[in-house]
Amino acid sequence: MRIGFPVSKADGLESEVYGHFGSAPVFVVFETENGDIKMINNKDQHHAHGFCSPMKALDNERVDAIVVGGIGAGALSKLNQLGIKVFRSAAPTIKENIDLFRSSSLSEFSLQHCCGGHSGIAGCAHQ
């Protein structure tokens, strides 16, 4: 299984999971079967809020799941339509979240948990 993690700085498994999918500078893709790691620069980082193109952001790299602190409804819907599940990060680093993922301790994002905007009024469900 290939799990994508949005991060601000690629530090391997010690990378801290980013708070928002679409604006993360980098993605780390972890292969659970062999431990391989791949870094991907976000190709859609500067999109308008609500217009994220997840596969463009991932440079068309196929993943089975995403673990992130927060995500907009549009990006979540697009990822889910592609069969990609999105989980809420529950620890600071990729390594810790992988352990939680393996023990089925991460909750899956639903539309009710998505970011409503960054205006300070609607607010995000993440930091």
KARAZI-V566660 format. One record per pair of residues at least 12 apart in sequence whose ideal C-beta (glycine too) atoms are under 10 Angstrom apart, sorted by the first residue. I is the first residue (numbers start at 0). J is the second residue. Records with the same first field share a line. If there is no record, write none. Layout:
I->J ; J
This chain:
0->29 ; 30 ; 31 ; 32 ; 62 ; 63 ; 64 ; 100 ; 101
1->28 ; 29 ; 30 ; 31 ; 32 ; 35 ; 37 ; 60 ; 61 ; 62 ; 63 ; 64 ; 83
2->27 ; 28 ; 29 ; 30 ; 31 ; 62 ; 63 ; 64 ; 65 ; 66 ; 83 ; 84 ; 86 ; 93 ; 96 ; 97 ; 100
3->20 ; 23 ; 26 ; 27 ; 28 ; 29 ; 37 ; 39 ; 53 ; 56 ; 57 ; 60 ; 61 ; 62 ; 63 ; 64 ; 65 ; 66 ; 67 ; 78 ; 83 ; 85
4->16 ; 17 ; 23 ; 25 ; 26 ; 27 ; 28 ; 29 ; 36 ; 62 ; 64 ; 65 ; 66 ; 67 ; 88 ; 92 ; 93 ; 96 ; 97
5->17 ; 18 ; 19 ; 20 ; 21 ; 22 ; 23 ; 24 ; 25 ; 26 ; 27 ; 39 ; 41 ; 56 ; 57 ; 65 ; 66 ; 67 ; 68 ; 69 ; 70 ; 88
6->23 ; 24 ; 25 ; 26 ; 27 ; 38 ; 41 ; 67 ; 92 ; 93
7->22 ; 23 ; 24 ; 25
8->24 ; 25 ; 27
9->24 ; 25 ; 26 ; 27 ; 36 ; 37 ; 38 ; 39 ; 40 ; 93
10->25 ; 27 ; 92 ; 93
11->27 ; 29 ; 36 ; 38 ; 92 ; 93 ; 94
12->27 ; 29 ; 34 ; 36 ; 92 ; 93 ; 94 ; 95 ; 96 ; 97
13->91 ; 92 ; 93 ; 94 ; 95
14->26 ; 27 ; 29 ; 36 ; 38 ; 91 ; 92 ; 93 ; 94
15->68 ; 88 ; 90 ; 91 ; 92 ; 93 ; 95
16->66 ; 67 ; 68 ; 87 ; 88 ; 89 ; 90 ; 91 ; 92 ; 93 ; 95 ; 96
17->41 ; 67 ; 68 ; 69 ; 88 ; 125
18->67 ; 68 ; 69 ; 70 ; 88 ; 114 ; 123 ; 125 ; 126
19->48 ; 51 ; 67 ; 68 ; 69 ; 70 ; 71 ; 74 ; 114 ; 117 ; 123 ; 125 ; 126
20->41 ; 51 ; 53 ; 56 ; 57 ; 65 ; 66 ; 67 ; 68 ; 69 ; 70 ; 71 ; 74 ; 75 ; 78 ; 85 ; 108 ; 113 ; 114 ; 125
21->41 ; 43 ; 44 ; 45 ; 46 ; 47 ; 48 ; 49 ; 50 ; 51 ; 52 ; 53 ; 56 ; 67 ; 69 ; 70 ; 71 ; 73 ; 74 ; 114
22->41 ; 43 ; 44 ; 45 ; 46 ; 48 ; 51 ; 56 ; 69 ; 71 ; 117
23->40 ; 41 ; 44 ; 56 ; 67 ; 68
24->40 ; 41 ; 44
25->38 ; 39 ; 40 ; 41 ; 44
26->38 ; 39 ; 40 ; 41 ; 42 ; 56 ; 57 ; 58 ; 60 ; 62 ; 65 ; 67
27->39 ; 66 ; 93
28->57 ; 60 ; 61 ; 62 ; 63 ; 65
29->62 ; 64 ; 66 ; 93 ; 94 ; 96 ; 97 ; 100
30->62 ; 63
31->63 ; 64 ; 97 ; 100 ; 101
34->97
36->93
37->60 ; 62
39->56 ; 57 ; 58 ; 59 ; 60 ; 62
40->56 ; 58
41->55 ; 56 ; 57 ; 58
42->54 ; 55 ; 56 ; 57 ; 58 ; 59 ; 60
43->55 ; 56 ; 57 ; 58 ; 74
44->56
46->73 ; 74
48->71 ; 73 ; 114 ; 116 ; 117 ; 118
49->71 ; 72 ; 73 ; 74 ; 114 ; 116
50->71 ; 73 ; 74
51->70 ; 71 ; 73 ; 74 ; 75 ; 77 ; 78
52->73 ; 74 ; 77
53->65 ; 70 ; 71 ; 73 ; 74 ; 75 ; 76 ; 77 ; 78 ; 79 ; 80 ; 81 ; 83 ; 85
54->77 ; 78 ; 81 ; 83
56->74
57->78 ; 83
61->81 ; 82 ; 83
62->78 ; 81 ; 83 ; 84
63->82 ; 83 ; 84
64->78 ; 82 ; 83 ; 84 ; 85 ; 86 ; 100 ; 105 ; 107
65->78 ; 83 ; 84 ; 85 ; 86 ; 88 ; 108
66->84 ; 85 ; 86 ; 87 ; 88 ; 89 ; 90 ; 93 ; 96 ; 97 ; 99 ; 100 ; 105 ; 108
67->85 ; 86 ; 87 ; 88 ; 96 ; 108 ; 125
68->87 ; 88 ; 89 ; 91 ; 114 ; 123 ; 124 ; 125 ; 126
69->87 ; 88 ; 108 ; 112 ; 113 ; 114 ; 123 ; 124 ; 125 ; 126
70->85 ; 87 ; 108 ; 112 ; 113 ; 114 ; 123 ; 124 ; 125
71->113 ; 114 ; 115 ; 116 ; 117 ; 123
72->108 ; 109 ; 110 ; 111 ; 112 ; 113 ; 114 ; 115
73->113 ; 114
74->108 ; 113 ; 114
75->107 ; 108 ; 109 ; 110 ; 112 ; 113 ; 114
76->110 ; 113
78->108
79->107 ; 108 ; 109 ; 110
84->105 ; 107 ; 108
85->105 ; 107 ; 108 ; 109 ; 112 ; 113
86->99 ; 100 ; 104 ; 105 ; 106 ; 107 ; 108
87->105 ; 106 ; 107 ; 108 ; 109 ; 112 ; 124 ; 125
88->100 ; 105 ; 125
89->104 ; 105 ; 106
90->104 ; 105
108->124
111->124
112->124 ; 125
113->125
